[in-house]
Amino acid sequence: MTISTIDQSQRTAARIAGLAFPISFAAVVAVNFGIFARLLVRGNPAETARNILAHETLFRIGIAGDMVYCVGVVVLLTALYVILKPVNQNLALLAAFGRLVHGLTWLLATLNLFTALRLLSDADYSRAFGQDQLPALARLYLSGYDAYYVGLLFWALGATVGSYLWLKSNYIPKALAAFGVMSSAWCAACTFVFYIFPDFSKVVNLWWFDSPMAIFELALSFWLLFKGLRPSVAEPVRASS
């Protein structure tokens, strides 16, 4: 066996990836649990509409936070592609594509937030739909539930392929890479079953779909940030006889 070198672009990409996921993850958790969870009232569109109009700036901060997450997804997938491309370019591209679809679905959900805000704040829509129907229509746009679980499947599939490349590369500890493969494949399988059997969430709580994968991504980020990439093990080139 021989040890292949890691170039400077990979090392730089590792530091970028190590920062991109924790920052974007912190932003999306903060806005969705610290802002949207306070403003959006389940089962009460009218109260939700009043909350948004009374705290429009806060709602817009939440939208900006979601946009930060979308940018973070793009930065992360680009950095991971640079790192994993030498291992297998086609699979690295496939992993990046899965994350890109996830980012695009989140971007669509964020666009729907803007649409809901326009519906609630523009008097023309109020006259067209009426005070009773408009909050319900806006609440439909405010729900990113469907978009999230569509995007989650692609994130999980991309992460599964990426974790396989981490396992193959030896850039990170094999135990961490193996946990990435298992947690990502688990998330993909649960999400796909959930599409067909919605009651599956009563058997496996929705939080257990993606939490192990998120833990892996955080652990990977901290490893890349503080430990960096280890030299990859490659097969020696045999001289022809």
Secondary structure by P-SEA (a helix, b strand, c coil): cbbbbbcaaaaaaaaaaacaaaaaaaaaaaaaccccccccccccaaaaaaaaaacaaaaaaaaaaaaaaaaaaaaaaaaaaaaaccccaaaaaaaaaaaaaaaaaaaaaaaaaaaaaaaaccaaaaaaccaaaaaaaaaaaacaaaaaaaaaaaaaaaaaaaaaaaaaaccccaaaaaaaaaaaaaaaaaaaaaaaccccccccccccccaaaaaaaaaaaaaaacccccbbbbbcccccc
